[in-house]
Amino acid sequence: MERTTKVVLVTGASSGIGEATALRLAADGHRVLMGARRTERLEKLAGRIAADGGTADFRRLDVTDAADVRAFVSAAIERWGRVDVTVNNAGVMPLSPLSELRVDEWDRMLDVNVRGVLHGIAAALPVMRQQGGGHIVTVASVGAYEVVPTAAVYCATKFAVRALSEGLRQESAGGIRVTVVSPGVTESELADSISDPRAREDMKTYRSVAVPASAIADAIAFAVSQPAEVDVNEIVVRPAASAQ
C-alpha cells in the first residue's frame, strides 16, 4: 500500500460520505481540503480533524459553479503546492416518478451530479497533467448499474458519471488514475432532498438496511492507498443483508 502523504480535495464534505471520507483520509495522514456550502459544518469538521492530529482546511464550494470549483483547486495549490486526489462526492437525489414532471429537480440533479463532476474534472485535470500524475475519484451509486421506479433521472446522472469516468480512464492511461465508487444503501442525508411523498415513503423502506458512510470512506481510502502503478477502477459497496 502507498503511504505517501497526499493533498486530497473532497466535495460535499459537510455530511455523509464526504464527511466520513475527509475523516478517514486525514486519519491516514493526508492533507484534506473540504468543500461544501454549509461552512459551519466544515469548520467543526476541520476542528475535529485537527484535534485528532490531522491536517485539514475548508472552503465554501458550489460544484455547479465552474469558477468556484477552479478556485477550490487553486486554494489547495496555494496552501499545499499540489493536488494529488480529487474526490467528486457532492450529489443530490430528489426522487420522483417522471409523470410528476418535476423539471426543476431534474435540472438540479443534472447540475450537481453531472456538471458538478465535470467541473471537478475540468479544474483538477490540467493540474494533475502538469504534475505528471493524480487520482480522480467519483462517488456514483448502484444506480449507475440499474434503474428503479422514481429514480430514472437520478440513475441517468449516475450512468453518466460512470461513463465519464470510464472515458477519462481510457484517455489517461499511464498518467492519471480514475476510480468510481458506487454505494448501495448508505446512511446519509441524501434522501432528505426527496420532496415527492410516495418516493420518500418508498425510500424509508429501501433504507431500512444500510451501511455506514465510513464503509464507503474505507473503499475510497483503499483505492487511494494503492501503489502508483495500480489503478482501482470500480468498487461497488452494498449492505450484506440487501439484495439490491
Secondary structure, DSSP 4 states (H G I P E B T S, - for coil): ------EEEEESTTSHHHHHHHHHHHHTT-EEEEEES-HHHHHHHHHHHHHTT-EEEEEE--TT-HHHHHHHHHHHHHHHS---EEEE---------GGG--HHHHHHHIIIIIIHHHHHHHHHHHHHHHHT-EEEEEE--GGGT---TT-HHHHHHHHHHHHHHHHHHHHTTTTEEEEEEEESSBSSSGGGG---HHHHHHHHHHTTS-B-HHHHHHHHHHHHHS-TT----EEEE--TT---
